[in-house]
Amino acid sequence: MSPQHLAIIMDGNGRWARARGRPRTYGHYAGVNSVREAIQGAKDAGLKYLTLYSFSTENWRRPETEVTDLMGLLRRYLRSEIAELHRNDIRLKVIGERERLSPDILQLIETSEALTAGNTTLTLVLALSYGGRQEIVRAARTLADLATKGLLDPEGITPDSFGAFLQTSGIPDPDIILRTSGEQRLSNFLLWQGAYAELVFIDKYWPDFTAADVAQAVAEFHQRERRYGAVQG
């Protein structure tokens, strides 16, 4: 079965910039072109969903100047790229703690999502101010509240019904989670959804990522034996 959903932890911008004697922000801006490469690679591979870990809940603890620069980059991306995404029949969806984002960014997100809502070639999911644990806790709180009000029988909660309360409801779980920069950890990314994802780690930093790396990840996916806990017959 061919993969439908690739999720990427875009890591290594700062180290890429430092190796060139430049500030971390230089790496973040250079990484925008890799986003374009990832989108093209996803389309070429016939994927239907591409999720990019753009800004984690933990990233808010970075120096204020870097957070400001990252938010500025996000504004710039939404303003400059959304028309191109729309022309290419790509739908944009954003997951994460939106209330922590500034009002103008929220407006840009809502406008972009509305503009591209009917597109079907590829869904680009941006994980912004996102944390996997936080997402699970929010879903659990919602379920607990419904149970307390007598609107839900706790005995009826299943993995599928729980998943419907996550922000990724309606999006298939990732088949592949890829991380750049050589680090090998999930960093609080899609913890529930990635239960059976194939993990791919590559050494190159995010600004060096190309469409060919998507093709390589898909090729590696096809070489693996996926049993979902069962024994191969």
Steps between C-alpha positions, in 0.01 A plus 500: 500500500632841406541763773253785508635716780854622565573702814830685534688637801691784335819512705844651464442857381711649777791262456490547124527876547769475769715287269492795259576761764149642482226556762235235561241712323696459177441127524129543562460715190709258294269221612202653320634373169515151651130530580441556129720199424308282745168603346625423150640168617170409665310579181746305286466199733121509486462574870173652616617651830820676604535618860784733597602557862544874465495629858461296818349601832853472641632744240329783690786466750758605244650853519238766436686635199502159333131442571423843352702416190323165462158662528609756241606220270162332548319822405717534194440141396123523534488825304735397220436128454129448550407611148751254355364221720149579380608499134648156556177365653656465847286530811649661811411388850659620825507303825626618838417745779370784287415718798872558557543652153451869433165622359647597162656155454172338600323707236753398235455134594122517490503681165746250354305199623175641362656579161644151456226297668378342177840392368562127471843422349689530831423611853784694661469488879707753695552409865532842666530547876440126502581234758392138491457464876303824519273381220429169679429677830255736330315210344488320836360811670228531237404134542503533879274803479254316276500202736444724803197653327363156423544546127756223461541152643868459596475128424428589139826687445717321244824597324293602197253709699785662696675589175192689388564753778855573387580794276592258224149358486423418139868472407646149465784410734845556352652206317846654530648740754827643373747710696794690358833594667595153625308527827287194576206597717140613451519815713132495598379470139187300407547264794156338469481506122851366448445175690566287191684746277826398339776723638762633261799704618735676261822681581459809284374824653159630398624777263672226294182292468374437144214330321731205442508439876123449495540244223771324702280489811215349299738243350618407851138467613438241229800297618366462852268229628197650669328253737319729747595267785392182323714212382565476128325193362 
